[in-house]
Amino acid sequence: MPGFLAKIEFVAGAILLAVITFLVFIAATMRFFGHPLIWSVDLAQLLFIWLCFIGATRAMRERGHLGVDYLVRPFPYRYRLALETALSVLFVSFLLLLAVEGYDLTMLNKERQFGDSGLSYAWVTIAVPAGCVMLTISIIGNLVQAWRSAKGERMLVFTRTAAEEEAVIETGAAE
């Protein structure tokens, strides 16, 4: 199932990036010819926030976010796993709080219009709770995977192991 979700994330991200690029190009071209498309920039911004959350979720699942582990690298694996578990609980708590508050903000913005696009501003603000839920699922998935591999592969929640790092280097990237 995670491989299937990874493919969906990749395709959704690629499509969003292509549409954003197209919209910005068309907007710039039309502005050059004296016929600006105001709505295209608004739509590109709306799609960009969704792209950011999809990308953040993918990076979280692949343990690809930038992290500084200089101080904890010398610790034994079990202490690092315990620390990353505690951080997971903290992050998930924050993300769930942010999801609830984001949902409340979305409900407040239902009637507000997003720029000149005619769309509800709720389509922008709902990206925050949706993204927080996706990130929470990724963190919990990484946490379960780390605890299941504690005896064998010794994976961590947020940090790539040396074997994972080599696999990424061999493939040229994570896809």
GUSE-952080 format. One record per residue: residue number from 1; x, y, z of N, C-alpha, C in turn. Coordinates in Angstrom, 1 decimal. Layout:
// residues N
<NUM <X Y Z> <X Y Z> <X Y Z>>
...
This chain:
// residues 175
<1 <0.8 -1.2 0.0> <0.0 0.0 0.0> <0.9 1.3 0.0>>
<2 <1.9 1.4 0.8> <2.7 2.6 0.8> <3.3 2.9 -0.6>>
<3 <3.7 1.8 -1.4> <4.2 2.0 -2.7> <3.1 2.6 -3.6>>
<4 <1.9 2.2 -3.5> <0.8 2.7 -4.2> <0.6 4.2 -3.9>>
<5 <0.6 4.5 -2.6> <0.4 5.9 -2.2> <1.6 6.8 -2.7>>
<6 <2.8 6.2 -2.7> <3.9 7.0 -3.2> <3.7 7.3 -4.7>>
<7 <3.2 6.4 -5.4> <3.0 6.6 -6.9> <1.9 7.7 -7.0>>
<8 <0.8 7.6 -6.2> <-0.2 8.7 -6.3> <0.3 10.0 -5.9>>
<9 <1.1 10.1 -4.9> <1.8 11.4 -4.5> <2.6 11.9 -5.6>>
<10 <3.4 11.0 -6.2> <4.3 11.4 -7.3> <3.6 12.0 -8.5>>
<11 <2.5 11.3 -8.9> <1.7 11.7 -10.1> <1.0 13.0 -9.7>>
<12 <0.4 13.1 -8.6> <-0.3 14.3 -8.2> <0.6 15.5 -8.1>>
<13 <1.8 15.3 -7.6> <2.8 16.4 -7.5> <3.3 16.8 -8.9>>
<14 <3.5 15.8 -9.8> <3.9 16.1 -11.1> <2.9 16.9 -11.9>>
<15 <1.6 16.4 -11.7> <0.5 17.1 -12.4> <0.3 18.5 -11.9>>
<16 <0.4 18.7 -10.6> <0.2 20.0 -10.0> <1.3 21.0 -10.5>>
<17 <2.6 20.5 -10.5> <3.7 21.3 -10.9> <3.6 21.7 -12.4>>
<18 <3.1 20.7 -13.2> <2.9 21.0 -14.6> <1.8 22.1 -14.8>>
<19 <0.7 21.9 -14.1> <-0.4 22.9 -14.3> <0.0 24.3 -13.8>>
<20 <0.8 24.3 -12.6> <1.2 25.6 -12.1> <2.2 26.3 -13.1>>
<21 <3.1 25.5 -13.7> <4.0 26.1 -14.7> <3.3 26.6 -15.9>>
<22 <2.3 25.8 -16.4> <1.5 26.2 -17.5> <0.7 27.5 -17.2>>
<23 <0.1 27.6 -16.0> <-0.7 28.7 -15.7> <0.2 30.0 -15.6>>
<24 <1.3 29.9 -15.0> <2.2 31.1 -14.8> <2.7 31.5 -16.2>>
<25 <3.1 30.5 -17.1> <3.5 30.8 -18.4> <2.5 31.5 -19.2>>
<26 <1.3 31.0 -19.2> <0.1 31.6 -19.9> <-0.2 33.0 -19.4>>
<27 <-0.1 33.2 -18.1> <-0.4 34.5 -17.5> <0.7 35.5 -17.9>>
<28 <1.9 35.1 -17.9> <3.0 36.0 -18.4> <2.9 36.3 -19.8>>
<29 <2.6 35.3 -20.6> <2.4 35.6 -22.1> <1.2 36.5 -22.4>>
<30 <0.1 36.2 -21.7> <-1.1 37.1 -22.0> <-0.8 38.5 -21.5>>
<31 <-0.1 38.6 -20.4> <0.2 40.0 -19.9> <1.0 40.7 -20.9>>
<32 <2.0 40.0 -21.4> <2.9 40.6 -22.4> <2.1 41.2 -23.6>>
<33 <1.1 40.4 -24.0> <0.2 40.9 -25.2> <-0.9 41.8 -24.8>>
<34 <-0.9 42.2 -23.5> <-1.9 43.2 -23.0> <-3.2 42.7 -22.6>>
<35 <-3.3 41.4 -22.4> <-4.6 40.7 -22.0> <-4.3 39.8 -20.7>>
<36 <-4.1 40.5 -19.6> <-3.7 39.7 -18.4> <-4.9 38.8 -17.9>>
<37 <-4.5 37.6 -17.5> <-5.4 36.6 -16.9> <-5.2 36.7 -15.4>>
<38 <-5.9 37.5 -14.7> <-5.8 37.6 -13.3> <-6.0 36.4 -12.5>>
<39 <-7.0 35.6 -12.9> <-7.4 34.4 -12.2> <-6.3 33.3 -12.3>>
<40 <-5.5 33.3 -13.3> <-4.5 32.2 -13.4> <-3.4 32.3 -12.3>>
<41 <-3.1 33.5 -11.9> <-2.1 33.6 -10.8> <-2.7 33.1 -9.5>>
<42 <-4.0 33.4 -9.3> <-4.7 33.0 -8.1> <-4.8 31.4 -8.1>>
<43 <-5.1 30.9 -9.2> <-5.2 29.4 -9.3> <-3.9 28.8 -9.1>>
<44 <-2.8 29.3 -9.6> <-1.5 28.8 -9.4> <-1.1 28.8 -8.0>>
<45 <-1.4 29.9 -7.3> <-1.1 30.0 -5.8> <-1.9 28.9 -5.0>>
<46 <-3.1 28.7 -5.4> <-3.9 27.7 -4.7> <-3.3 26.3 -4.9>>
<47 <-2.9 26.0 -6.2> <-2.4 24.7 -6.4> <-1.0 24.5 -5.8>>
<48 <-0.3 25.7 -5.6> <1.1 25.6 -5.1> <1.0 25.2 -3.6>>
<49 <0.1 25.7 -2.8> <0.0 25.3 -1.4> <-0.3 23.8 -1.3>>
<50 <-1.2 23.3 -2.2> <-1.4 21.8 -2.2> <-0.2 21.1 -2.6>>
<51 <0.6 21.6 -3.6> <1.8 20.9 -4.0> <2.8 20.9 -2.8>>
<52 <2.9 22.0 -2.0> <3.8 22.0 -0.9> <3.5 20.9 0.1>>
<53 <2.2 20.8 0.4> <1.8 19.7 1.4> <2.0 18.3 0.9>>
<54 <1.8 18.1 -0.4> <2.0 16.8 -1.0> <3.5 16.5 -1.0>>
<55 <4.3 17.5 -1.3> <5.8 17.3 -1.3> <6.3 17.1 0.1>>
<56 <5.8 17.8 1.1> <6.2 17.7 2.5> <5.9 16.3 3.0>>
<57 <4.7 15.8 2.6> <4.3 14.4 3.0> <5.2 13.4 2.4>>
<58 <5.5 13.5 1.1> <6.4 12.6 0.5> <7.8 12.6 1.1>>
<59 <8.3 13.8 1.4> <9.6 13.9 2.0> <9.6 13.3 3.4>>
<60 <8.5 13.5 4.1> <8.4 12.9 5.5> <8.5 11.4 5.4>>
<61 <7.7 10.9 4.5> <7.6 9.4 4.4> <8.9 8.8 4.0>>
<62 <9.7 9.5 3.2> <11.0 9.0 2.7> <12.1 9.5 3.6>>
<63 <11.8 10.1 4.7> <12.8 10.6 5.7> <13.8 11.5 5.0>>
<64 <13.2 12.4 4.1> <14.0 13.3 3.3> <14.1 14.7 3.8>>
<65 <13.4 15.1 4.9> <13.5 16.4 5.4> <14.9 16.7 5.9>>
<66 <15.3 18.0 5.8> <16.5 18.4 6.3> <16.5 18.3 7.9>>
<67 <17.5 17.7 8.4> <17.6 17.5 9.8> <19.1 17.6 10.3>>
<68 <19.3 18.1 11.5> <20.6 18.2 12.1> <20.7 17.2 13.2>>
<69 <21.4 16.1 12.9> <21.5 15.0 13.9> <22.9 14.9 14.5>>
<70 <23.7 16.0 14.4> <25.1 16.0 14.9> <25.2 15.6 16.3>>
<71 <24.3 16.1 17.2> <24.4 15.8 18.6> <23.9 14.4 19.0>>
<72 <23.0 13.9 18.3> <22.4 12.6 18.6> <23.0 11.4 17.9>>
<73 <23.8 11.7 16.8> <24.4 10.6 16.0> <25.3 9.7 16.9>>
<74 <26.0 10.1 17.9> <26.8 9.2 18.7> <26.0 8.3 19.6>>
<75 <24.7 8.6 19.8> <23.9 7.8 20.8> <23.6 6.5 20.2>>
<76 <23.5 5.5 21.1> <23.1 4.2 20.6> <21.7 4.2 19.9>>
<77 <21.4 3.2 19.1> <20.2 3.2 18.3> <19.0 3.3 19.2>>
<78 <18.9 2.5 20.3> <17.7 2.5 21.1> <17.4 3.9 21.7>>
<79 <18.4 4.7 22.0> <18.2 6.0 22.6> <17.7 7.0 21.5>>
<80 <18.3 6.8 20.3> <17.8 7.6 19.2> <16.4 7.3 18.8>>
<81 <16.0 6.0 18.8> <14.7 5.6 18.5> <13.7 6.1 19.6>>
<82 <14.1 6.1 20.8> <13.2 6.6 21.9> <13.0 8.2 21.7>>
<83 <14.1 8.9 21.4> <14.0 10.3 21.2> <13.2 10.6 20.0>>
<84 <13.3 9.9 18.9> <12.5 10.2 17.7> <11.0 9.8 17.9>>
<85 <10.8 8.8 18.8> <9.4 8.4 19.2> <8.8 9.6 19.9>>
<86 <9.5 10.1 20.9> <9.0 11.3 21.7> <8.7 12.5 20.8>>
<87 <9.7 12.7 19.9> <9.5 13.8 18.9> <8.2 13.6 18.0>>
<88 <8.0 12.3 17.6> <6.9 11.9 16.8> <5.6 12.3 17.6>>
<89 <5.5 11.9 18.8> <4.3 12.2 19.6> <4.1 13.8 19.7>>
<90 <5.2 14.5 19.9> <5.1 16.0 19.9> <4.6 16.5 18.6>>
<91 <5.2 16.1 17.5> <4.9 16.6 16.1> <3.4 16.2 15.8>>
<92 <3.0 15.0 16.1> <1.7 14.5 15.7> <0.7 15.4 16.5>>
<93 <1.0 15.6 17.8> <0.1 16.4 18.6> <-0.1 17.8 18.0>>
<94 <1.0 18.4 17.6> <1.0 19.8 17.0> <0.3 19.7 15.7>>
<95 <0.5 18.7 14.8> <-0.2 18.7 13.5> <-1.7 18.5 13.7>>
<96 <-2.1 17.7 14.7> <-3.5 17.5 14.9> <-4.2 18.8 15.4>>
<97 <-3.5 19.5 16.3> <-4.0 20.8 16.7> <-4.1 21.8 15.5>>
<98 <-3.1 21.8 14.7> <-3.1 22.6 13.5> <-4.2 22.2 12.6>>
<99 <-4.5 20.9 12.4> <-5.6 20.5 11.6> <-6.9 20.9 12.1>>
<100 <-7.1 20.9 13.4> <-8.4 21.3 14.0> <-8.5 22.8 13.8>>
<101 <-7.5 23.6 14.1> <-7.6 25.0 13.9> <-7.7 25.4 12.4>>
<102 <-7.0 24.6 11.5> <-7.2 24.9 10.1> <-8.6 24.6 9.6>>
<103 <-9.2 23.6 10.1> <-10.6 23.3 9.8> <-11.5 24.4 10.2>>
<104 <-11.3 24.9 11.4> <-12.1 26.0 11.9> <-11.9 27.3 11.0>>
<105 <-10.7 27.5 10.6> <-10.4 28.6 9.7> <-11.1 28.4 8.3>>
<106 <-11.1 27.2 7.9> <-11.7 26.9 6.6> <-13.2 27.2 6.7>>
<107 <-13.8 26.8 7.8> <-15.3 27.0 7.9> <-15.6 28.5 8.0>>
<108 <-14.7 29.3 8.5> <-14.8 30.8 8.6> <-14.7 31.4 7.2>>
<109 <-13.9 30.8 6.3> <-13.7 31.3 5.0> <-14.5 30.7 3.9>>
<110 <-15.5 30.0 4.2> <-16.4 29.4 3.2> <-16.9 30.4 2.2>>
<111 <-17.4 31.5 2.7> <-18.1 32.5 1.9> <-17.1 33.5 1.2>>
<112 <-15.9 33.5 1.7> <-15.0 34.5 1.2> <-14.5 34.0 -0.2>>
<113 <-14.4 35.0 -1.1> <-14.0 34.7 -2.5> <-12.4 34.8 -2.6>>
<114 <-11.8 33.9 -3.3> <-10.4 33.8 -3.5> <-10.0 34.7 -4.7>>
<115 <-9.5 35.9 -4.4> <-9.1 36.8 -5.5> <-10.2 37.0 -6.6>>
<116 <-9.8 36.9 -7.8> <-10.7 37.1 -8.9> <-11.1 35.8 -9.5>>
<117 <-10.8 34.7 -8.9> <-11.0 33.4 -9.5> <-12.5 32.9 -9.4>>
<118 <-13.2 33.5 -8.4> <-14.5 33.0 -8.2> <-14.6 31.8 -7.3>>
<119 <-13.5 31.3 -6.9> <-13.5 30.1 -6.0> <-13.6 30.5 -4.5>>
<120 <-14.1 29.6 -3.7> <-14.1 29.9 -2.3> <-12.7 29.9 -1.7>>
<121 <-12.4 30.8 -0.8> <-11.1 30.8 -0.1> <-10.9 29.5 0.7>>
<122 <-12.0 28.8 1.0> <-11.9 27.5 1.7> <-11.0 26.5 1.0>>
<123 <-10.9 26.6 -0.3> <-10.1 25.6 -1.1> <-8.6 25.9 -0.7>>
<124 <-8.3 27.1 -0.4> <-6.9 27.4 0.0> <-6.7 26.9 1.5>>
<125 <-7.6 27.3 2.4> <-7.3 27.0 3.8> <-7.5 25.6 4.2>>
<126 <-8.3 24.8 3.4> <-8.5 23.4 3.7> <-7.2 22.6 3.4>>
<127 <-6.3 23.2 2.7> <-5.0 22.5 2.4> <-4.2 22.3 3.7>>
<128 <-4.3 23.2 4.6> <-3.6 23.1 5.9> <-4.1 21.9 6.7>>
<129 <-5.4 21.7 7.0> <-5.7 20.5 7.7> <-5.5 19.2 6.9>>
<130 <-5.7 19.3 5.6> <-5.5 18.1 4.8> <-4.0 17.7 4.8>>
<131 <-3.2 18.7 4.7> <-1.7 18.5 4.7> <-1.3 18.0 6.1>>
<132 <-1.8 18.5 7.1> <-1.5 18.1 8.5> <-1.9 16.6 8.7>>
<133 <-3.0 16.2 8.2> <-3.5 14.8 8.3> <-2.6 13.9 7.5>>
<134 <-2.2 14.3 6.3> <-1.3 13.5 5.5> <0.1 13.4 6.2>>
<135 <0.6 14.5 6.7> <1.9 14.4 7.5> <1.8 13.5 8.7>>
<136 <0.7 13.6 9.4> <0.5 12.8 10.6> <0.5 11.3 10.2>>
<137 <-0.2 11.0 9.1> <-0.2 9.6 8.6> <1.2 9.1 8.3>>
<138 <2.0 10.0 7.6> <3.4 9.6 7.3> <4.2 9.4 8.5>>
<139 <4.1 10.3 9.5> <4.9 10.1 10.7> <4.5 8.8 11.4>>
<140 <3.2 8.6 11.6> <2.8 7.4 12.2> <3.3 6.1 11.5>>
<141 <3.2 6.2 10.1> <3.7 5.1 9.3> <5.2 4.8 9.5>>
<142 <6.0 5.9 9.6> <7.4 5.8 9.8> <7.7 5.3 11.2>>
<143 <6.9 5.7 12.2> <7.0 5.3 13.6> <6.8 3.8 13.7>>
<144 <5.7 3.3 13.1> <5.4 1.9 13.1> <6.5 1.1 12.4>>
<145 <6.9 1.6 11.3> <8.0 0.9 10.5> <9.3 0.9 11.3>>
<146 <9.6 1.9 12.0> <10.9 2.0 12.8> <10.8 1.0 14.0>>
<147 <9.7 0.9 14.7> <9.6 0.0 15.8> <9.5 -1.5 15.3>>
<148 <8.9 -1.7 14.2> <8.9 -3.1 13.7> <10.3 -3.6 13.2>>
<149 <11.1 -2.6 12.8> <12.5 -3.0 12.3> <13.6 -2.8 13.4>>
<150 <13.1 -2.6 14.7> <14.1 -2.4 15.7> <15.1 -3.5 15.9>>
<151 <14.7 -4.7 15.6> <15.6 -5.9 15.8> <16.4 -6.1 14.6>>
<152 <15.9 -5.8 13.4> <16.6 -6.1 12.1> <17.3 -4.9 11.5>>
<153 <16.6 -4.2 10.6> <17.1 -3.1 9.9> <17.6 -1.9 10.7>>
<154 <16.9 -1.7 11.8> <17.2 -0.6 12.7> <16.9 0.8 12.0>>
<155 <15.7 0.9 11.5> <15.3 2.2 10.9> <14.9 3.2 12.0>>
<156 <14.9 4.4 11.6> <14.5 5.5 12.5> <13.2 6.2 11.9>>
<157 <12.6 7.1 12.7> <11.4 7.7 12.3> <11.7 8.9 11.3>>
<158 <12.6 9.7 11.6> <12.9 10.9 10.8> <14.2 10.8 10.1>>
<159 <15.1 10.0 10.5> <16.5 10.0 9.9> <16.7 8.7 9.1>>
<160 <17.3 8.9 7.9> <17.6 7.8 7.1> <18.8 7.1 7.7>>
<161 <18.8 5.8 7.6> <20.0 5.0 8.0> <21.0 5.0 6.8>>
<162 <22.2 4.5 7.1> <23.2 4.5 6.1> <22.8 3.7 4.9>>
<163 <22.1 2.5 5.1> <21.6 1.7 4.0> <20.6 2.4 3.2>>
<164 <19.7 3.2 3.8> <18.7 3.9 3.1> <19.4 5.0 2.2>>
<165 <20.4 5.7 2.8> <21.1 6.7 2.1> <21.8 6.2 0.9>>
<166 <22.4 5.0 1.0> <23.1 4.4 -0.1> <22.1 4.0 -1.2>>
<167 <20.9 3.6 -0.9> <19.9 3.2 -1.8> <19.4 4.5 -2.6>>
<168 <19.3 5.6 -1.9> <18.9 6.8 -2.6> <20.0 7.3 -3.5>>
<169 <21.2 7.2 -3.1> <22.4 7.6 -4.0> <22.5 6.7 -5.2>>
<170 <22.2 5.4 -5.0> <22.3 4.5 -6.2> <21.2 4.7 -7.2>>
<171 <20.0 5.1 -6.8> <19.0 5.3 -7.7> <19.0 6.7 -8.3>>
<172 <19.8 7.6 -7.7> <20.0 9.0 -8.2> <19.0 9.9 -7.6>>
<173 <18.1 9.4 -6.8> <17.1 10.2 -6.1> <16.1 9.2 -5.6>>
<174 <15.1 9.8 -4.9> <14.0 8.9 -4.4> <13.0 8.5 -5.4>>
<175 <13.2 8.8 -6.7> <12.4 8.4 -7.8> <12.8 9.1 -9.1>>
